[in-house]
Amino acid sequence: MALEGIEDYMLQCTSKQLFGLACPGCGTQRATVLLFRGDFAAAFHMYPAIYTLILLVLFVIFNLFVKFKYDFKIKIGLLLLNVAIILISYFIKMGPYF
């Protein structure tokens, strides 16, 4: 995955350190690094919600400058989509531990 060296500078997951189980956000940092390095498939494999989170953040920033009729509903829809993707991928990843 070509993350050697950079993992020394990433934040550690408190949940993983304390309880030995990854949290739903585990993999976000590594996926972001993979995304910046151009390894899009590996970024998705590391954290499937990476692209929808980017879409949500970009939409919220865009909406700060441009207002339109259904902006709140779009934000809520994107938020719910992200929550669903995060939870589904978390339970798939953590399935063997349950």
C-alpha positions as CSV (number, residue, x, y, z in Angstrom):
1,M,0.0,0.0,0.0
2,A,3.0,2.3,0.1
3,L,2.2,3.9,3.5
4,E,5.5,3.0,5.0
5,G,7.1,5.8,7.0
6,I,4.0,8.0,7.1
7,E,2.1,5.8,9.6
8,D,4.6,7.0,12.2
9,Y,3.0,10.5,12.0
10,M,-0.6,9.5,12.1
11,L,-2.9,9.7,15.1
12,Q,-3.5,6.5,16.9
13,C,-7.1,5.2,17.5
14,T,-7.9,5.6,21.2
15,S,-10.6,3.0,20.9
16,K,-8.2,0.5,19.4
17,Q,-5.6,1.3,22.1
18,L,-8.0,1.0,25.0
19,F,-10.4,-1.8,23.9
20,G,-8.6,-3.5,21.1
21,L,-11.4,-2.8,18.7
22,A,-11.3,-0.4,15.8
23,C,-13.7,2.5,15.8
24,P,-16.0,3.4,12.8
25,G,-13.5,6.1,11.8
26,C,-10.5,3.8,11.7
27,G,-8.9,4.0,8.3
28,T,-9.8,7.6,7.5
29,Q,-6.3,8.9,7.7
30,R,-4.7,6.1,5.7
31,A,-7.5,6.4,3.1
32,T,-6.8,10.1,2.8
33,V,-3.1,9.6,2.3
34,L,-3.8,6.9,-0.3
35,L,-6.2,9.3,-2.0
36,F,-3.6,12.1,-2.2
37,R,-1.1,9.6,-3.6
38,G,-3.5,8.7,-6.4
39,D,-4.3,5.2,-5.2
40,F,-8.1,5.6,-5.5
41,A,-9.1,1.9,-5.3
42,A,-6.9,1.3,-2.2
43,A,-8.4,4.4,-0.6
44,F,-11.9,3.1,-1.1
45,H,-10.9,-0.4,0.1
46,M,-9.4,1.2,3.3
47,Y,-12.4,3.4,4.1
48,P,-15.4,3.1,1.8
49,A,-17.0,6.3,2.9
50,I,-14.0,8.5,1.9
51,Y,-15.6,9.7,-1.4
52,T,-19.1,10.4,0.1
53,L,-17.4,12.3,3.0
54,I,-15.5,14.4,0.5
55,L,-18.7,15.1,-1.4
56,L,-20.4,16.1,1.8
57,V,-17.6,18.5,2.8
58,L,-17.4,20.0,-0.6
59,F,-21.2,20.5,-0.7
60,V,-21.2,22.2,2.7
61,I,-18.4,24.5,1.7
62,F,-20.1,25.3,-1.6
63,N,-23.4,25.9,0.3
64,L,-21.7,28.6,2.5
65,F,-21.4,30.7,-0.6
66,V,-24.3,29.6,-2.7
67,K,-27.8,29.1,-1.2
68,F,-30.6,27.3,-2.9
69,K,-34.0,25.9,-2.1
70,Y,-33.3,22.2,-1.1
71,D,-29.8,22.6,0.3
72,F,-30.8,21.4,3.8
73,K,-32.4,18.3,2.5
74,I,-29.4,17.5,0.3
75,K,-27.1,17.9,3.3
76,I,-29.2,15.7,5.5
77,G,-29.4,13.1,2.6
78,L,-25.6,13.1,2.2
79,L,-25.2,12.9,6.0
80,L,-27.5,9.9,6.2
81,L,-25.8,8.2,3.3
82,N,-22.4,8.7,5.0
83,V,-23.6,7.3,8.3
84,A,-25.1,4.3,6.5
85,I,-21.9,3.6,4.5
86,I,-19.7,4.0,7.6
87,L,-21.9,1.7,9.8
88,I,-22.3,-1.0,7.1
89,S,-18.6,-1.1,6.3
90,Y,-17.8,-1.1,10.1
91,F,-20.0,-4.0,10.8
92,I,-18.7,-5.9,7.8
93,K,-15.1,-5.2,8.9
94,M,-15.9,-6.1,12.5
95,G,-18.1,-9.1,11.8
96,P,-15.6,-11.7,12.9
97,Y,-15.3,-10.0,16.3
98,F,-19.0,-10.1,17.1
